[in-house]
Each structure stands twice: as structure tokens, then as C-alpha cells.
Amino acid sequence: MKDEKLKLMTRYAVMIALTTVMTMVVHIPTPATKGYLNLGDMVVFLAAIIFGKSGGFVVGGVGSALADLLLGYTHYAPITFVVKGLEGFFAGALLNTKLGQKAPIVPTAIGGVWMAFGYYIAEIFMYGREAAIAGVPGNIVQGLFGAVVAVILSVALKKTKVFNS
């Protein structure tokens, strides 16, 4: 039992680190909202596919917020923890449904749209409605791109039997 918990914690830690790195490697600043676009969502969704809603929340929230802190976007870290954590949670929960099992792109895409909406709500209070709406298209593209890549990557990983160990 202890070995299984240690194995799971180690897998979470690796995915948190991968989320942080993928978020930091390509980050495109968005001046209107003082935020940035990145590639971390694909790892958040991959964690949701592999670990379910709990893993999606932990990996999405911690890994993404850690990237904010390391990149100097500290004002976003608490928001990111909640928004990206819920992105992974929602995707993981919806992946457990019949629709999610048949078409995993739907739950991950919903998670991506949630992410754009979550940041939009936060940014209304931070910068006003006009600036917040300016960030929505980029966040939607980022979320949907992450959803597509994660689903493709998960299919490839399942064929290598990585999920079975």
C-alpha cells in the first residue's frame, strides 16, 4: 500500500514538474491582461486523462501556479491555482462519463473553455471588462490546442503500455 502511494506521489510530482516546464518553455506575454499564453494545458489534460479529477486538479493547480511564480507573474499564481486546478478537475470528472470514454476531446475541450472563462472572470476584477475580453480568444486557442495534443498523446502512450505500469 505504501509503495502504491509513493508511486502515485512520484507520478504527480513528475507531471507537476512537466506542467511547470511546458508552461515556462513557451510563454507569450499578453499585454492587455499582463498574463501569458503557454503550452502547459496539454500536460494538465494528460494528467486528468491518466489520474482522473484529483490528479488533474493537483497537477493543474500546483504545476501552473508554480510556473507563474517562477516567471514573475506572482499576481496570477492564486488565480491560476484555482482556474487551472479546476480545469484539470472538470476534465478528469467528465472523462469518467460515457461521453468522455467515447470522445475524450469533449471533456478536455470543456476544460479548456472553462480555463478561458475562469481567467476572464478574474481579469474583469483585475483590469476591467475590455482588457479581460481581449484575453479570451488566446486562452480558448491555448485550451483547445492543449486538449487536442493531450488526447493524441494519450492514445500514443496507451499503445506503448505506459498507462499499465
Backbone bond lengths (Angstrom), bond angles and torsions (degrees), N, CA, C in turn:
res aa  C-N    CA-C-N  psi(-1)  N-CA   C-N-CA  omega(-1)  CA-C   N-CA-C  phi
1 M - - - 1.459 - - 1.527 110.59 -
2 K 1.339 116.39 -45.25 1.458 119.30 -179.91 1.521 110.91 -63.72
3 D 1.346 116.41 -37.15 1.458 120.03 178.81 1.525 111.28 -63.01
4 E 1.327 117.10 -38.43 1.460 121.07 179.74 1.536 111.01 -66.56
5 K 1.326 116.49 -41.42 1.470 120.28 178.07 1.522 110.76 -65.57
6 L 1.323 116.52 -40.95 1.458 120.67 178.27 1.526 110.69 -65.07
7 K 1.318 116.49 -41.12 1.464 120.88 178.79 1.541 110.27 -62.64
8 L 1.334 116.13 -43.41 1.461 120.36 179.40 1.526 111.14 -65.27
9 M 1.332 116.91 -44.58 1.472 120.27 178.85 1.523 110.85 -61.71
10 T 1.313 117.15 -38.47 1.459 121.45 178.52 1.524 110.48 -65.72
11 R 1.309 116.64 -42.22 1.475 120.44 178.49 1.531 110.66 -64.52
12 Y 1.328 116.04 -41.76 1.469 119.19 175.77 1.525 110.00 -59.39
13 A 1.323 116.88 -45.96 1.468 120.92 -177.70 1.524 111.20 -61.52
14 V 1.317 117.18 -41.15 1.467 120.58 178.56 1.527 110.09 -64.20
15 M 1.317 116.96 -42.82 1.470 120.22 -179.52 1.533 111.26 -70.24
16 I 1.320 117.82 -34.72 1.464 120.81 175.23 1.521 109.20 -62.30
17 A 1.332 116.28 -45.99 1.469 120.57 179.47 1.527 110.42 -63.41
18 L 1.319 117.21 -41.77 1.464 120.84 179.41 1.528 110.95 -65.18
19 T 1.323 116.90 -39.29 1.470 120.31 176.24 1.520 110.24 -61.54
20 T 1.310 116.71 -45.35 1.464 121.34 179.82 1.526 110.61 -60.78
21 V 1.312 116.42 -46.87 1.471 120.42 -178.72 1.524 111.20 -65.03
22 M 1.319 117.61 -46.97 1.468 120.10 -179.09 1.532 111.61 -65.03
23 T 1.304 116.57 -29.64 1.457 120.20 176.48 1.521 110.25 -71.70
24 M 1.312 116.58 -36.72 1.461 120.90 -175.65 1.530 113.71 -83.41
25 V 1.326 117.36 -31.10 1.472 120.90 -174.23 1.520 111.78 -59.89
26 V 1.307 116.40 -50.58 1.460 120.71 176.68 1.515 106.79 -119.59
27 H 1.302 116.38 104.72 1.464 119.50 173.89 1.523 107.82 -130.55
28 I 1.319 113.41 121.26 1.460 121.55 -176.26 1.524 107.65 -106.88
29 P 1.326 118.01 111.10 1.471 120.35 -178.55 1.537 112.39 -60.48
30 T 1.328 115.36 142.99 1.464 122.00 174.56 1.527 107.11 -116.85
31 P 1.320 117.43 102.02 1.461 121.63 -173.39 1.534 115.07 -57.30
32 A 1.324 117.89 -36.84 1.462 120.21 -175.58 1.527 112.20 -61.33
33 T 1.336 116.16 -36.01 1.460 119.63 -176.32 1.533 112.94 -112.58
34 K 1.310 116.54 3.65 1.471 121.18 -179.04 1.534 111.72 54.59
35 G 1.323 115.12 32.85 1.465 122.38 177.39 1.521 109.34 -117.96
36 Y 1.335 116.52 -154.63 1.460 120.25 179.96 1.524 110.43 -160.69
37 L 1.328 114.69 155.24 1.459 121.98 173.99 1.524 107.83 -95.58
38 N 1.350 117.19 150.34 1.461 119.95 -175.35 1.524 111.57 -155.69
39 L 1.335 115.76 -179.06 1.464 122.26 -178.43 1.529 113.32 -106.46
40 G 1.311 118.22 9.67 1.462 121.35 -175.13 1.514 115.47 -68.09
41 D 1.325 117.46 -23.89 1.470 119.78 -176.52 1.521 112.45 -60.80
42 M 1.329 116.49 -32.72 1.467 118.09 -179.52 1.526 111.08 -61.68
43 V 1.322 117.92 -35.11 1.465 120.80 179.32 1.530 109.96 -76.26
44 V 1.317 117.23 -36.50 1.471 120.51 176.16 1.525 109.37 -59.06
45 F 1.328 116.87 -46.32 1.468 120.34 179.92 1.526 111.69 -68.68
46 L 1.311 117.09 -37.14 1.456 120.19 177.05 1.532 109.82 -62.53
47 A 1.334 117.27 -40.37 1.466 121.04 176.51 1.527 110.63 -62.99
48 A 1.326 117.26 -40.10 1.468 120.77 178.14 1.525 110.60 -64.24
49 I 1.322 116.74 -38.47 1.463 121.07 178.97 1.528 110.17 -67.35
50 I 1.312 116.87 -42.72 1.474 121.30 -176.26 1.529 112.27 -77.73
51 F 1.338 116.55 -47.54 1.466 121.33 -170.46 1.522 114.84 -104.38
52 G 1.314 118.20 -12.03 1.455 120.38 -177.07 1.520 112.02 87.16
53 K 1.324 115.69 -165.02 1.462 121.03 -172.28 1.528 113.52 -65.57
54 S 1.320 118.39 -38.98 1.475 119.91 -179.70 1.523 110.97 -65.51
55 G 1.325 116.01 -47.42 1.460 119.88 178.34 1.512 111.99 -64.87
56 G 1.324 116.14 -38.51 1.464 119.81 177.22 1.514 111.43 -60.75
57 F 1.342 116.46 -40.87 1.463 120.02 179.37 1.522 111.63 -66.50
58 V 1.331 116.25 -49.86 1.469 120.35 -176.38 1.521 110.91 -63.82
59 V 1.320 116.73 -50.05 1.466 120.38 -178.38 1.524 110.78 -64.82
60 G 1.329 117.19 -45.97 1.461 120.44 -179.80 1.512 112.78 -63.38
61 G 1.314 116.55 -47.12 1.459 120.26 -177.30 1.516 113.27 -69.49
62 V 1.314 117.02 -52.25 1.470 121.00 -174.77 1.524 111.37 -71.86
63 G 1.335 116.96 -48.81 1.467 119.82 -177.70 1.519 113.45 -62.03
64 S 1.319 116.62 -42.56 1.466 120.56 -178.55 1.527 112.19 -72.79
65 A 1.330 116.62 -40.74 1.470 119.91 178.00 1.527 111.03 -66.25
66 L 1.312 116.55 -36.55 1.460 120.27 176.98 1.530 110.73 -62.21
67 A 1.319 117.46 -40.09 1.468 120.98 176.68 1.525 110.34 -62.49
68 D 1.323 117.32 -42.39 1.468 120.22 176.92 1.526 110.68 -57.07
69 L 1.306 116.49 -45.62 1.464 120.45 -179.15 1.528 111.15 -63.83
70 L 1.323 116.77 -44.43 1.464 120.59 -177.35 1.526 112.80 -70.81
71 L 1.330 117.09 -28.62 1.464 120.91 179.95 1.527 113.25 -88.20
72 G 1.326 117.64 -5.12 1.457 120.69 179.03 1.522 114.29 90.41
73 Y 1.330 117.42 11.92 1.465 121.47 176.80 1.532 108.76 -97.08
74 T 1.315 115.63 50.44 1.467 120.70 -173.72 1.524 112.96 -60.48
75 H 1.332 116.29 -29.30 1.466 119.59 179.29 1.531 111.87 -65.06
76 Y 1.323 117.28 -20.08 1.458 120.85 179.37 1.530 113.24 -94.63
77 A 1.308 119.38 -17.40 1.467 121.70 -171.30 1.539 113.89 -53.02
78 P 1.338 120.32 -48.42 1.472 117.90 179.92 1.531 112.64 -66.35
79 I 1.325 115.72 -37.43 1.467 120.22 178.50 1.524 109.21 -65.62
80 T 1.316 116.04 -45.29 1.454 121.37 -179.87 1.523 111.00 -61.64
81 F 1.323 117.22 -41.08 1.462 119.81 178.80 1.525 110.16 -55.48
82 V 1.318 117.05 -45.42 1.462 121.24 -178.13 1.529 110.93 -73.68
83 V 1.328 117.02 -50.78 1.468 120.71 -174.83 1.524 111.37 -64.55
84 K 1.324 117.80 -49.78 1.463 120.54 -178.33 1.528 111.12 -73.10
85 G 1.324 117.17 -32.84 1.454 119.53 174.83 1.521 110.95 -62.07
86 L 1.324 116.50 -45.84 1.464 120.11 178.52 1.528 111.64 -68.96
87 E 1.322 117.02 -31.53 1.465 120.81 175.30 1.536 109.18 -57.01
88 G 1.324 116.56 -50.41 1.457 121.08 178.42 1.522 112.75 -66.26
89 F 1.328 116.38 -38.44 1.466 121.29 179.45 1.525 111.02 -64.35
90 F 1.334 116.62 -49.34 1.468 120.10 -179.02 1.524 111.10 -62.28
91 A 1.318 116.22 -45.03 1.465 119.51 179.40 1.528 110.15 -61.62
92 G 1.334 117.15 -45.96 1.459 120.88 -179.91 1.515 112.69 -62.49
93 A 1.321 116.74 -40.94 1.469 120.53 179.26 1.524 110.72 -66.53
94 L 1.314 117.03 -43.03 1.467 120.74 -179.08 1.526 112.51 -72.42
95 L 1.313 116.91 -26.38 1.468 120.02 176.42 1.521 111.49 -66.56
96 N 1.330 117.78 -19.29 1.463 122.65 178.82 1.520 113.38 -82.46
97 T 1.311 117.88 -1.86 1.461 121.52 179.69 1.533 109.93 -89.55
98 K 1.335 116.56 169.45 1.469 120.18 176.94 1.519 110.86 -59.83
99 L 1.324 116.65 -43.27 1.465 120.36 178.87 1.522 110.58 -62.59
100 G 1.316 117.04 -42.48 1.455 121.43 179.99 1.518 112.56 -63.27
101 Q 1.320 116.62 -35.56 1.458 120.41 178.23 1.528 111.30 -70.96
102 K 1.328 116.27 -36.61 1.471 120.21 -179.11 1.525 112.50 -79.87
103 A 1.323 116.18 -39.80 1.469 121.08 -175.01 1.525 109.40 -136.42
104 P 1.334 117.75 80.54 1.468 119.97 -176.07 1.529 114.23 -63.52
105 I 1.306 117.59 -14.96 1.462 119.73 177.74 1.530 110.85 -66.59
106 V 1.317 117.62 -29.40 1.468 120.24 -177.95 1.539 111.17 -66.69
107 P 1.339 119.64 -53.08 1.472 118.74 178.20 1.525 113.58 -62.11
108 T 1.333 117.23 -38.43 1.458 118.47 179.80 1.521 110.98 -69.16
109 A 1.326 117.17 -37.92 1.468 120.01 176.68 1.533 110.61 -64.80
110 I 1.322 116.91 -39.28 1.469 120.30 176.90 1.523 109.64 -62.21
111 G 1.325 116.75 -40.93 1.467 120.60 175.83 1.518 111.24 -59.77
112 G 1.328 117.35 -41.53 1.464 121.58 178.81 1.520 112.61 -65.03
113 V 1.323 115.89 -40.21 1.468 119.66 178.02 1.525 109.64 -68.00
114 W 1.343 117.45 -39.31 1.468 120.29 175.44 1.528 110.20 -57.07
115 M 1.344 116.28 -44.90 1.462 120.27 -178.24 1.530 110.42 -57.29
116 A 1.325 116.63 -46.53 1.468 120.33 179.17 1.527 110.61 -61.73
117 F 1.327 117.05 -42.06 1.464 121.60 179.06 1.530 111.01 -66.32
118 G 1.332 116.98 -43.13 1.461 121.03 -179.57 1.520 112.26 -60.77
119 Y 1.326 116.91 -45.07 1.464 119.94 177.20 1.530 110.78 -67.21
120 Y 1.313 117.05 -37.39 1.463 120.66 178.22 1.530 110.44 -57.83
121 I 1.313 116.53 -48.12 1.474 120.69 -179.89 1.530 110.25 -60.22
122 A 1.322 117.35 -48.15 1.472 120.75 -179.54 1.521 111.16 -62.11
123 E 1.326 116.54 -41.89 1.465 120.57 -175.49 1.523 112.77 -73.05
124 I 1.321 118.30 -21.88 1.469 120.24 172.74 1.526 108.90 -58.85
125 F 1.327 116.48 -45.12 1.462 120.86 -178.86 1.530 111.81 -73.49
126 M 1.316 116.69 -29.15 1.460 120.74 -177.41 1.533 112.46 -81.64
127 Y 1.339 116.59 -43.77 1.466 120.33 -169.66 1.524 115.06 -129.68
128 G 1.304 118.08 -6.08 1.457 121.04 -177.78 1.521 111.35 99.97
129 R 1.317 115.13 162.50 1.462 122.30 -174.42 1.534 112.78 -62.23
130 E 1.323 117.71 -41.04 1.469 120.64 -176.09 1.528 111.08 -65.61
131 A 1.309 116.94 -45.97 1.467 120.20 178.97 1.524 110.38 -66.36
132 A 1.321 116.33 -39.87 1.465 120.14 -179.13 1.521 110.97 -62.88
133 I 1.310 117.70 -42.29 1.470 120.78 -178.87 1.531 110.70 -67.40
134 A 1.314 117.30 -27.81 1.469 120.77 179.28 1.523 111.55 -65.77
135 G 1.319 117.52 -27.24 1.462 121.07 -179.75 1.516 114.66 -84.35
136 V 1.323 117.82 -13.65 1.460 121.35 -173.91 1.539 113.31 -64.17
137 P 1.336 120.05 -49.24 1.474 118.17 -177.66 1.529 113.31 -58.49
138 G 1.309 117.16 -44.63 1.460 119.97 178.86 1.515 112.32 -62.51
139 N 1.332 116.84 -41.00 1.465 120.47 179.22 1.521 111.66 -66.91
140 I 1.324 117.33 -36.54 1.470 119.90 177.54 1.527 110.04 -65.84
141 V 1.324 117.01 -45.57 1.470 120.13 177.98 1.528 110.19 -60.80
142 Q 1.322 116.73 -44.71 1.468 121.34 178.78 1.525 110.61 -58.78
143 G 1.319 117.44 -47.11 1.460 121.36 -179.01 1.517 113.05 -65.40
144 L 1.325 116.91 -42.90 1.458 120.06 -179.28 1.526 111.35 -70.37
145 F 1.312 116.93 -38.02 1.467 120.62 175.73 1.530 109.88 -61.07
146 G 1.321 116.11 -45.89 1.458 120.46 178.18 1.519 112.12 -61.12
147 A 1.336 116.63 -38.68 1.461 121.53 179.16 1.528 110.81 -63.14
148 V 1.315 116.91 -47.93 1.465 121.42 -178.33 1.529 110.77 -63.58
149 V 1.316 117.04 -48.10 1.468 120.46 -178.52 1.527 110.89 -63.28
150 A 1.321 117.60 -41.08 1.465 120.72 -179.53 1.523 111.63 -63.62
151 V 1.319 117.17 -41.71 1.469 119.99 179.79 1.526 110.05 -66.37
152 I 1.311 117.54 -43.39 1.471 120.77 178.35 1.532 110.15 -62.89
153 L 1.317 116.31 -45.18 1.457 120.88 -179.81 1.529 111.45 -64.19
154 S 1.328 117.33 -38.44 1.467 119.96 -179.98 1.523 111.21 -65.87
155 V 1.327 117.43 -36.90 1.468 120.57 176.82 1.521 109.53 -63.52
156 A 1.332 116.88 -44.22 1.465 120.65 178.92 1.532 111.02 -63.88
157 L 1.329 117.14 -42.12 1.469 120.39 -179.94 1.523 111.98 -66.41
158 K 1.320 117.49 -35.82 1.476 120.50 178.51 1.516 110.29 -63.89
159 K 1.320 116.89 -35.89 1.464 120.43 179.00 1.533 111.64 -68.75
160 T 1.318 117.82 -26.42 1.468 120.78 178.54 1.522 111.59 -86.75
161 K 1.304 117.96 -1.03 1.464 124.53 179.79 1.517 113.65 68.64
162 V 1.334 117.92 18.62 1.455 121.84 178.00 1.529 110.65 -63.44
163 F 1.314 116.84 -32.46 1.453 121.00 -177.90 1.537 112.24 -72.01
164 N 1.304 117.52 -19.42 1.475 120.76 -174.41 1.523 113.52 -87.24
165 S 1.324 118.32 -8.42 1.474 118.78 -176.57 1.504 112.71 -92.18
